[in-house]
Amino acid sequence: MIIQEILDLARAQGVMIATAESCTGGMVSAALTDLPGSSDVLERGFVTYSNNAKKEQLGVSPDTLETQGAVSERTAREMAEGALSHSHADLAVSITGIAGPGASDHKPEGRVCFGLARNGLKTFTETKEFGAQGRAEVRRLSRDHALALLKRALN
């Protein structure tokens, strides 16, 4: 089970994890806390659904949100890096996207941007196009992808 693997790897390395979630609303943190003993590994989770929350809790730049939008790799990068700088974590994953239903003016339903930040390393970002599969499915796929990113970072 991927969650147990993440917890075991992080525990063995002494790594604390933070999450910064928008469209998933805390699903990654919830998945990590499904197993007992996760408090050794999960430092905290930020659910920053609004742009104000992204700015206030994670330090995402107003300029980034205005020029790139909330659903962008730049925002995902700033969310992940903000989760590190606003916590005692060593590793952070971020998620921001359009779960649907419906697209925004410039971005399609199912577009989700991810960030992965680790102290001392360059932040990784990527965009996944999950398509218009429905809100629940896009959120599930986003959660699972974020967990896979965490596992990859710990291997």
DAFEN-V38334 format. One record per pair of residues at least 6 apart in sequence whose C-alpha atoms are under 6 Angstrom apart, sorted by the first residue. I is the first residue (numbers start at 1). J is the second residue. If there is no record, write none. Layout:
i=I j=J
i=I j=J
//
This chain:
i=6 j=151
i=15 j=90
i=16 j=41
i=16 j=42
i=16 j=43
i=16 j=89
i=16 j=90
i=17 j=41
i=17 j=42
i=17 j=43
i=17 j=89
i=17 j=91
i=17 j=92
i=18 j=43
i=18 j=44
i=18 j=45
i=18 j=89
i=18 j=92
i=19 j=45
i=19 j=46
i=19 j=92
i=19 j=93
i=19 j=94
i=20 j=46
i=20 j=94
i=21 j=47
i=21 j=48
i=21 j=94
i=21 j=95
i=22 j=47
i=22 j=48
i=22 j=49
i=22 j=95
i=22 j=96
i=23 j=96
i=23 j=97
i=24 j=139
i=25 j=47
i=26 j=47
i=28 j=143
i=29 j=45
i=43 j=89
i=48 j=54
i=54 j=60
i=58 j=79
i=58 j=82
i=58 j=83
i=59 j=82
i=60 j=78
i=71 j=96
i=71 j=97
i=72 j=113
i=73 j=113
i=73 j=125
i=76 j=94
i=76 j=114
i=76 j=115
i=77 j=115
i=79 j=94
i=80 j=92
i=80 j=93
i=80 j=94
i=80 j=115
i=80 j=116
i=80 j=117
i=81 j=117
i=90 j=118
i=90 j=119
i=91 j=117
i=91 j=118
i=92 j=116
i=92 j=117
i=93 j=115
i=93 j=116
i=94 j=114
i=94 j=115
i=95 j=113
i=95 j=114
i=96 j=112
i=96 j=113
i=97 j=111
i=97 j=112
i=97 j=113
i=98 j=109
i=98 j=110
i=98 j=111
i=99 j=110
i=99 j=135
i=99 j=138
i=100 j=109
i=100 j=135
i=102 j=109
i=103 j=109
i=109 j=132
i=110 j=129
i=110 j=130
i=110 j=131
i=110 j=132
i=110 j=138
i=111 j=128
i=111 j=129
i=112 j=127
i=112 j=128
i=113 j=126
i=113 j=127
i=114 j=125
i=114 j=126
i=115 j=124
i=115 j=125
i=116 j=123
i=116 j=124
i=117 j=123
//
